[in-house]
Amino acid sequence: MGSRKFHEIWIEQCEAAQDIKIRFGLKAAFNYLVAEKLLEFARAGADHPEFARELPRFVSEVRRMFTPEEVRTHIARIEREQCETDANAAEMMMN
C-alpha cells in the first residue's frame, strides 16, 4: 500500500457512498459501500492484519451512515437477489 494509510481507504469509500446516495439513491450507495467495498475490505482483512484492524471502524461508519432498518432491508434484498441469481444459474445448467 505504500505510504497510504489503511483508514484512508474506507474513509474515501464512505465519502464516495455519500455522493452516490445523492446522485443515484440509497440502493446504489448501499450496494457500493456494503455489498462491494465492505465485503472486499473484510476479505482483505483475512490475509492482511492492517485491514483487519480497520474493519471495526469501517463497520461503525457504515452503521452511522445507514439506519438499522435500511441495513435490514438492503441485506434482505441482496440475499433475495443472490438466491434468484443462483436459481437462474442452476436452471441454465439443467437446460
N, C-alpha and C positions, 0 to 999 in steps of 0.2 A: 504494500500500500504506500510505501514511501513515507513522505512527511505528513500525509493526510491522516487526520485523526479519525478513528472509527466512529465516534459520536457525530462527526460532521456528516457522515453518510446518511444516517437515519434522520437527522435534523433537516437536511436538504430534501429528503424524500417526503417528510411531513409537510414542509413548506410547499413542495410541488403539489401534494394532495389537496392543500387548501386552494390553490389556483385551479386545479382540476375540478374541485367541487363547485367553484364559482362558474366556471366555463361550461362544464359538462354534467354537473349534478352529483348527487350523493352516491349513486350506484357506481359511477365511473371512479370517483375518488376512493371509495371503499375497495373496489377491485384492484386499483393501482397500489394502494398502500398496504392493505391487509392480504389480499389473495395473491399478490405478486411480491412486493418488496419485503413485507414482514416475514413471509414464508422463506424467501431467499436468504434473508438475514439469519433466520433460525437454522436453516440448513448449513449455512457457513459456520455458525456457532458450533456445530457438531465437530468440526475439524480445526477451528481457529478460536482459541480462547479469547482473543481480542473482541471478536464478535459476540461470543457468549456473555462476556462481561457487560456489554452494552444492551443486551436483549431486554432485561427488566426495565430499563429506562425507555427504550423504544416502545414496549408494550404499554407502559404508563402513559406515554404521549398519545398513543392510539386510543386508549380509554378516555383521555381528556377530549380528544377530537370527535369521537363518536359516542352517542348515548348508549346505555346498555340495550335499549330497545333496537336501535339501529344495528348494533353488533349482532343481536339475536336474529333479527330479520334477514340481514345480509349473509350471515353464516348459513342459515337455513336455506336461503336461495342458492347459494353456491353448492351446498350439498345436493339440492334437488337437481341443479344443472349438471353436476357431476354424475349423478345417478342416470339421468337422461342420456348423457354422452356415453356412459358405459353400456346402457341398454341398446343404444343405436349401434355401437361398435359390435356388440355381441350379435345383434340381428344381421348386420352386414356380413359377419363371418359365417353365419348359418346359411346365407343365400349364395 
